[in-house]
Amino acid sequence: MTETKGTGMMTDTSEWRSHHEAAILPALGRPQRLLVRGEGVRVWDEAGREYVDLLAGIAVNALGHAHSAVVGALTDQASTLGHISNFFASPPQIALAERVLALAQAPSGSSVYFSNSGAEANEAALKITRRTGRSKIVAVEGSFHGRTMGALALTAKAAYREPFDPGVPGVVHVPFGDEAALRAAVDADTAAVVLEPIQGESGVRRHPAGYMRAAREATDAVGALLVLDEVQTGIGRTGSWFAFQQSEIGEGITPDVVTLAKGLGGGMPIGATLTFGERITQLLQPGQHGSTFSGNPLATAVGLAVLTTVQEQELLAHAADLGARARSALAALPQITEVTGAGLLIGMELRDGNAKAVADAALEAGWIVNPVTPTRLRLAPPLIITDDQLLGFADALPGIIASAAHSGAGAEGAA
């Protein structure tokens, strides 16, 4: 086995898989490729093969790979102050918190808790809900909120939860889209309702009209909190800073708590839990939660650079416009029966199913996509993607599907 000196980069293509299997916990599954370099929306594997990345690390790389703003912010901050623990504050930490609250149009008295991932952001939200004195949480079938123990309890998929039962108690999952079931489940014992404005793992599903408003009304009626998980949909992914800010998605509601991660760091690990208003902010008191790396200067400096770049390059409008045109182009294909999503979060139902085989064929053809269910593909490309790159995939998809059909391969995909 050979490595590039000083980098640990493996250059012997015949052996990297066995080294991965010998060193990496098998819970992560078998990787599809060994990627060694990225630039913009493209990545390359160890053999020099090029791919257009239409998944962006599962909606993480908002500015693509090796973006100058991210590299510059990371380099500058690392040369001055990298880590200080939560015993101290840093300028980028405070600045990023203020910027995020302003973009969320959060009221006076709101606040931000920084963490390292979307699951951690949801763990903080869960602890906030417990401080109401109640323990019942209403979540929705098809939801995904993370794999740490608290977030896992909120996550609907039994295959994720059951190997670790008994989990955190008190969570009730109601059927997707059933407003009556939602209202019936929210009672005087309910601490919170937790929702994704658009469900990612279940195939990029939007709630039916009136559902988000019903969630707000039901929680208000009993004094419960409304928590929105915008880990995947936030930071421009749907064409606005937050999905709930779009009237057709959020229906004019104001949440109590919002969680973020993924695109916020543009590739750096960071999560954020936003509390809306003084009453919610005061639920967690000093010493009741924390993280060694919370709001570390490196991650928050990069987060600031991401937000600034998205704003300066008008990527919200770009995501909304190109996403709409891409969904229209995909919906016109006879091989596709449904296209869902908003902005650059796109799901598509394959007429003949077998999403895993189609994703495999796409990878062979140089496109990275996600078989999010057995019959649906998910796209979540960098916000900087060009018309030619995304619409080019729509043009290539019929041939990819035909190639997958000829291969006769396929199995259930995973998010």
C-alpha positions, 0 to 999 in steps of 0.5 A: 500500500502506498501513500502520498508523503505527508498527506496520507492519501492512498494511491494504490487503487486496488487496496484502499477498500481493504485498508478502509475496512480494516481501520474504519468502524463498519457502522459507516457502511462501505464507501462508493469511491475514494475521493481525493480532491474537489473544486467547485461542484466537481470532485475527483477520485484516486484514479483521476475520475471526475464527478459532478457532485449533486449531493454536496456532502448531503446538503453540506457544501453550500459553496462547493469544494475548496471555495476561496471564501471558506479556505481564506476564512479557515486559514486566517482564523487558524493562524490567529485563534483556533480553539478556546473552549466555552470558558471564553468568547471569540469575535467570530462566535458573537458575530455569527450568532448575531448574523444568524438571528438577524437572518432568522428575523428572530425577536428581541431576547432570542439567542443561539447555542452553537454545537458541532452537528445537526444531531447535537443541535437537536439534542440541545432543542430536546433539552430545552423542551424538557425544561418546560416541565413536560416530556412528551414530544410529537414528531412525524412519521418519515422524519429524520433528526439525527442518530444520537440517542435523543435525536434518534428518538425523534427520528421515525425510521424503526431500523435506526431506532430499534437496535438501540431500544429502549431509547429516550421515552416520551416521543409519539410519531403521528402519520405524515400529513394527517392534520387531525392526528397531529392536533389530537396528539398535542395535549396538556402533557406535550412539551413540543412538536418537532417538524422538518419543514421539508422531510429530506430522508423520506424523499423530499416531502413537503407537508400538505397545505395548512399543516405547519399552521395547524402545528403552530395553533395546536402548540399555542393552544396547550402552551407547548413549543414548536421546534423546526429542524432546518438542518437540511433546509436552512441557509439558502438550500430552499431559496430563502435563508430558512424554509419556514420564511417562505409563505407556501412552506412556513405559512406565516408561522413563527417557531419557538426553536430552530435547529441548523447545521449542514450548509451553515459551515460550508463543510466545517462541522457546526450546528446551531440551536436558535431560541425565539424570544426571551421566554424560550432563551431562559429555559436553559440556564448556565451549567445545564448544557454545553460542549467543549467545541461550542462556537469554536473560532474556526467553525464560526469564522467559516460560518460567517464567510459562508453567509457573507458569500451567499448574500454577496453572490445572491445565491438565494435567488439563484437557488430558487430560480435554477431549482424551479427550472431544474424541477420543471425539466425533470418533471417533463421526463417520462421516466419521472412520475413526481418531482418535489422540493424547493430551491436546490433540495429536489426529490424525484420519483422514478417510474420504474423504481430501483433508485439504487441502480440508477444512482450507481449508473449515475456515478459511473457516468460521473454524477453523484446523486442519492437514492434516498428511498427505493424509488426516489432520488434526492439532489442537494447540490452546492448553491453555486451550481451552474445551469449547465451542470444541473440541467445537464443532469436532467438531459443525461438522466434518461440515458442513465436510467436506461443504463441502470435498467440494462444492468439489472442491479439495484437495492434499497438506498440510504440517506 
